[in-house]
Amino acid sequence: MEQDLIELEGKLSRLIAHASSLRAANEALRRDLAAALSDNRDLQRRVGQAAVRLDALIARMPVE
């Protein structure tokens, strides 16, 4: 019985450590996702601005 409790304690300790590790990894992934979403918004804005500039250049091209 005593040995079972010792084994259970060890398993519980490993489970707690693993859960803590997963929590830290999850937090890092959330930060990475937030940064990627921010970069994506910035890139979308820049592509939109480039499209407007291209449209303006095309509009100024002479028609043959």
Summary of the structure (lengths in Angstrom):
residues: 64
radius of gyration: 27.6
end to end distance: 93.9
largest distance: 93.9
contacts: 115
relative contact order: 0.05
helix: 92%
strand: 0%
